Each structure stands twice: as structure tokens, then as C-alpha cells.
Amino acid sequence: MPRLRSFSVTTFNLYNLNEPGLRIYRDADGWSEAEYRRKIAWSRRLVRALDADVFGFQELWHKDSLKEILDISALSDYEPLAPDDATGKKIVCAAAVRREILASDPEWITAFPPHVVEALRSEGRSEEVEVQQTGPIAIKIDTFSRPVLCFQIQPHEDKEPISVYVAHFKSRSPTEIRDEDWYDADKHSGIAKPVGYFLSSARREAEATALKAIIDAQIRKTDTPVIVLGDLNDTSDTSTLNILTGQPNYLRPNSQGGSDVDLYAVDVMEDVGAQGPVDPTYLFRGKPGILDHILVSQELYPNSRRRVWTFDRREVLNDHINETQKGKDGQGDHGVVSATFSLD
């Protein structure tokens, strides 16, 4: 059984990694053989360089592509985790985990918890509407746009297993409404983009609510550690992240506390003591931001009275997020984020 004194985790968007010649969204031809080989080589170099114990992947289309990345002797101690139906027809969340610390079979969660669906669809009572001076709202989203991957790791045999969630929330691109039966260009063309942005945002927030409920049920009044690795497609100051983290209080050095149900973002933990801006993971129209997150429960938060592992450092590989060279040499379009934790 492992007795690691430290371990590291990484969240890694693979930028539409599919087998060559297979459709990617509206691109019927997908990657050429040469483009695919460059993508595999680039991804493999990063996996080797980071040498993390856990990699959480987003935008994988085909399970064979993940096996291809790991198919060298230097990476033979990783177990690839990808669903059986990852055969190039849709993107999935996946992972690569060192076998010695993998403590459970993987599970992919598609459906929202029933009590979340019930709450989102509630339109409220009329008297509440009068008091709040707002109309009723009902959200009919009941599944994750990409199933959330969940598994457990146990870096140290004497410590509680850690539950790891790999998530990829709805993109920031506006949802396309022009193909809907009700769409009328004369009436709706002027609002197609704002409505599309609203729908995408609403889905991300619904997904954050559902994942928060799943994690809350696991960590409330327990000492179960949790890590979330994800391209959540929103920054730390947005409603999506506020919902998922619970907006915990980040304590000053030498202060102690912690929240039983909230999650702490490693980029915020780094920012608290940083002398300058925290490294971004994405660039859109010249504006940098952090869309790729590592979130942890209080058992991995340095200022928590219940900490077992403590956050050491965050590392971001982001030299490749140049919009003019996007994907040219096989690289992705997101920064790759790692965090290291040590036994307290």
C-alpha cells in the first residue's frame, strides 16, 4: 500500500482529442493523421513533464487516444480511465491515475440528483412572488452536458481515501438557437446571441448546483476529502464558481478555521499570498482568465483545523495559449494546471 508524503493532481483540457478522420462537431474530416500525431506527442510531453499522480482530462473524444498518450514505458504505471462509449462521437471527461493510489472503479454521473431537479423546476408560490417582486422561474435541465467522472485515490494507506471529481461544464459560447423549431429570423435574429449566452450560463450554473449537491452529500459532517478537477468555463468570481465552492472564507496566514461543506480554489489560495496576478489558463480576444480549476475540501486547505494534506503550490503551463497559433503544433487552447499537496 502507498505511503506517499506528497502527491500532485492536474487538470488538462485535451482540445478535442479524437482519432484521425473522425468528425469533430461540424468538422466532418476531423484531425488529419499528421495533426493527430502532433497532438498525441504534445500531450504526452506535458504528461511526462508534469509527472502528476492524477490527471483529470476534458475534451477527450475517443478512449483509444488516451491509451495512445500513455503507450510508452515511462507512462506505464498510469491507469487510463475513460468510459466504454468514448468511441469518437462526443467529448467525455477522463483521467490517468497512478495504479498504486487508485482506490476505486470510476463512475460517470449523468443525471442530476432528484432533489435538485425538483428544486430547479419549482416555480414558487404566488405569495412568494409578490413578496420578492419577481416572476416564477423554472429550470428544466436535469443532466450534465458532459458526465462527471468520479473515483477515489488513497495516497497514504493510513489516511482517508480522497474522492476526485473531473468535470467539464457547458462552454462560454452562446447556445445555438437558430435550429430550433420556434426560431423566426425576423423576430429573433437580434436576440439570438444574448439568449444563447444566457442559456449557456444557465446550464453552467445548473451543473454547478447539481455537482455541489452531490459533493455536499458526501462531505457534510464527515472528514471525507474531495478534489474537483475541471474546465468549468467560468472564473472564480462568477456565479458558477460561487455556487460550486460555497464562497468560503479564505483565512489569513496563521489563522485557523475551515468549512465543512465549502470548496477552496487553489488559484485563490495562491492569490492570497501572491505579489502579482495569478497565471491565467485561457485567452479570449486578448483577455486572459482562469477557466481551469482545482478545488479542494477543508481536509486539503492549509488553514483548516481539519486539514490532513496541505496545499503546497500551483503550477500552470500556459505558454501555448496564443490565439494566433491555436492548435498549430498539436497544443491545446487551455493552460494545464497542477497542484501539489503534502501530508500535514
Helices and strands as residue ranges (DSSP letters): E 6-17, H 33-50, E 54-62, H 63-70, G 73-75, E 78-81, E 87-98, E 107-111, H 114-121, H 126-132, E 143-153, E 162-168, H 185-188, G 189-191, H 192-219, E 226-231, H 239-245, E 264-265, H 266-272, E 282-284, E 287-289, E 292-296, G 298-300, E 309-317, G 323-325, E 336-343
